[in-house]
């Protein structure tokens, strides 16, 4: 705020430095006694100020920015013409002695009448142009700030929507897993519900910020993996590796959980041996997350998941880490692998 105010003050000072110098430039070589100083310097500067601020505070907003350009131009022509005549009238009636006592050689030096009119019009048009320039710049800066604010609001709204979309998705998948345990192992089902409660507490109360410590995300993922293991048979092996001592890295919450969910959804078979491998490493300010699992495509009749996890993740990565992430998926020889690198 103070920076913008200082810029505006500097603009006005620079413009008035130019406008103050115009009468001196036009009176170059003439004796600047008191009368001539008033007639050729103070009066034009006063008229410049009126033209500048009349446009700055009233006419530009009311007519130029309102797309009434013709009215704006006509009004300024009238105003400039009035001040040109007023200046000549004041000189003729209040400083006539100055003109009468002017040396003959000075009279011959004066420019032709048409050129004199053009020069006068340009000098009176200068404050008008400066006023338009400052006002337009100020309006552009304000418009850009409003656009950026609107873009930021849109970004935050979309991210919030994606986060709210992810939480029910996670809860829905977890309930499906618990449902499958109820008949097989009631005790495991009870334990799973208890573990799910802890996970939901994290989802509801600790992920409402833009960033969370990576250590908390790792703890959340470890608990989720243990929760998922409860419904697995001996045919599925789960291998996971996380940094032992997490560096001081903050990251957007819930970026990795969809990949783990996807591994347990598509990498587990009731009658085939399978392996799920989950690895995370950190390098300076980067986080690398890799998942590999056997790929057992679900049948079309399987409604155990809504399929929004990975598209949700890709949208969030695009919004949160533009040009600062790498996301690669591949299925080769029946093995699904995913590589995610995030530069924080």
N, C-alpha and C positions, 0 to 999 in steps of 0.2 A: 504493500500500500504506500509506504513512504518512498519507495523507489519510484513508483509511477508518479507520485506527486513531484518529486525532484526533477523527473524528466520533463513534466509539463512546465514547471517553473523555468527550467533551462531553455525550453523551446521559446517561451514568451520573451525571455531576456535576449536571446539571439535575434529574434525578429525585431524587437524594439531597437536593438543596436543597429540593425540594417536600416530601419525606418528613420531613425535619428540621423543617420549619415546621409540620407538622400538629399535633404535640403542643403546640407553643407556642400555636397558634391555639385548641386545645381548652382550654388552661389560661389563656387571656387573662383578665386581671383578678385572678388569684390571686397570692399571694406565693410566689415561687420560691426558698424556702429550700432547703438541701441535700437534705433528705429528700424534699420535694415534687419537686425537680428530678430526682432519681433515679427516683422512682415514676412521674411523669407524663411524663418525657422520655426518659431513657436506656433504661429497660426497654422502652417501646414501640418505640423506634428499633432496639434490638437484635432484637426480634421481627420488625419490618419487614424487617430485613436477612436474617434467616433465611428468611422467606417468599419474599422477592425472589430470593435466590440459589439456594434449594432448587428453585424453579420454573425459574429461568434455566438452571441446569446439569443438572437431572435430569428434573423432572416434565413440562415442556413437550415436550421431545424424546421422552421415553418414552411419554407418554400422549396429549397433545393433538395433536402432529404425527403420531402413529401412529393417529389417529382413534379413540382410546379416550376420548372426551369425557366420558362419564358417570363413569368411574373418576377422571378428572382433577378433575371438579367435586366429587365426593364426598370425595376426598382433601384438597382445599383447604378444603372446609367443615369437615372434622375438624381440620385444622391450625389454621385461624383460630379455631374454637371452643376448641381446646386453649389457644391463646395468650391468648384473652380470659379464660378461667378462670384461667390461670396468673397473668396480671396482677392479677386481683382477689385471688387467693390470696396473692400476694407483698405486695400492699398491706395486706391484712387481718392478715397474720402478722408482717411485718417493719416495716411503717410504721403500725401501729395507733395509736400515740401521735399521729401526725400527724392521723388521723381524729378521735380523741377531743378533741384540742385545737383542732379546726376551729371558728371562730366560728359562732354560730347563724345569722347572716344568710347565711353562705356555704352552709349546708345548704339554706336555702330557695331559693337561686338555682339549684340543680341541676335539670337537665331531668327530665321523667318517665322512669320506668324503661324503657318500650318505646322511647321516642325515644333514650334513652341507648344501648340495645342496637343500634338501627339505626345510630347514629353510629359506635359502636365497630366494627361489621361493615364499614361503608364505609371507615373508616380502615385497617382491616387488609386490606381488599380492594384498596386503592390500590396497594401494592407488587406484588400479584399482577397487576393490570391493566397496570402499567408494564412488568413483566417480559414479559408476553405481547406488548405493543406492540413492545418492543425486539427480542425474539427473532423475531417475525414480520417486522419490517422487515429485520432482518439476513438472514433466510432469503430474503426477496424479492429483496434486493440480490444475494445469492449466486446465486439462480436466474436472475436477469436476466443476470448476468455469464456464467454457464454457457451460457445460451441464445445470447448474442451470440458467445461463443467457438465454439459449435457452428455457428451461422450463418456465421461467418467461415471455419471449417474447410470447411464445405460449399461456400462460394463458391470458396475456393482450389482445392478438389478438382475442382469443375466447370470452372473456368478451365484447370486443368492438363489435364483431359481434352480440352477443346476445342483446346488448343494441340497436344497430342499427335495429335489427330485431323487438325489442319491440316497438320502436317509431312509425313506420308505422302501426303496429298492433293496437296500441292505437288510432292513428289518424283514421284508417279505422272504428273501432268500434264506435268512436264518430260521424263520419260522417253518419253512419247508423242511429244513434239515431236522429241526426238533420233532416235527410231525412224523418223520420217518423213523425216529427212535422210540416213540411212545409205545408201540407194540413190541418192538424188539427188546428194548432195555429201558424200563421205566426209571430206574435209578439214574442212568445216563441222561435221560430226558430232563430230570429234575436238575441235575448238575449243569446241563446245558442252559437251561432257563436262567439259572443263577449267574452263569458266566455272561449270558446275553445281556442281563441287566447291567452288568458293569460296563460292557461295551456301549450300550445305549446311553449310559450316563456320560461317557466321553463324547459321544456323538452330539448329545443335546446341549451339554454345558461347557465343553472345552474346545469346540470347533467353530464357535461363532466369531472368531477373529480372523483377520486376513492371513496371519501367519502363526504357526505353532512351532515349538522346538522339535527338531527331528527326533529327539529322544522319546518324546511322547508318542509320536507316530509309530516308532519302532515298538514301543511297549504295546500299543493298540494292536499292531499286526501280529505280534507274538501271541497275545491273548486270543485273537481270532483264529490263528492257526491251531492252537490247542483246542479251541472250541470245535473246529472242523474235524479234528482227529478223532473226536469221540464217536463219530458215526462211521468211521472207516473200518474196514476189515484188514486182516493181515496181508491181503493181496496188494495193498497200496502202501508205498513207502513215501514219507514226506521228509525232505531234507531242507533245512533253512539255515541261513547264515546272515547275521547282521553285524555291523561294527560293534566291537566290544566297548570301546570308549568313543561315544559320539562327539564329534566336534561341535562347536557352537554354531550350528547351522539352523536357520529358521526356514520353514517351507510351508506352502499352502497345505491345509489339512485334507486328508482323505484322497490323496492322489494315487496311492499304490493299492488300496484295498480292492478296487475293481479287478485288478490283474490277479490278485490272490483268489478272489471269488470265482473268476473265470477259470482258474486252474482247477479248483475243486469241483466246479460244475462240469467241465469237459474232460478232466484228466483222471476220473475215477470210473472204474468198471466193477460190476458185481462179480464177474467170473474171470476176469483177466488181470494179470499182474501189471501194475503201473507204478510210475515214479513221478513225484512232483518235487521239483527243485526250485527253491526260492533263495536268491542271493542279493545282498545289498552291500555296496562298498562306497566309500567317500574319498574324493580326491580334491584336496584344497577346498574350493567352494562348490564343488560339483557332487551330485548324488547319482550313482549308477545303480539301477534296479533291473534284475534279470529273472525271468521265470521260464522254466521249461517243464512241459508235462506231456504225457501220452495224450493223443487226441482221439477221443471217443465222441464223435458227433451225436448230438441229441436227436431223437426222432421228432418229427413235426408235432406229434401229439403230446410231447413232453412240455408242460407249462410250468416247470419248476423255476423258471427265471424269465424276466421280461425282456432281457437283451438290450437294456439301455446303458449298462455299465461302461462299456468301452467307448461308445459314441459320446457319452457324457464326459469321460476322461479326456478324449481328444479335444472337445470343445473347451474344457477348462484349461488344458495345456496351451491351446492357441490364445486364449484370453489372458492367462496369467504369465506365461513365459514365451511371448512372441520372439522368435529367433534365438531363444535361449534353451531349447530342448530338442532332443532327438528321440523319436518314437518309431520303432521298427517291429513289425510282426512277420512271422514266417512259419509255414508248415512244411516240414521236410522229413520224408521217411516215417510218417506217422507221428512225428514229434512237433508239437506247437511250441514255439519260442517267441519271447517278447523281450525287447531291449529298450529301456527308457533311461535317458540321461537328462538331468536337469541342472542347469547352471544357476545357482541362487544369487 
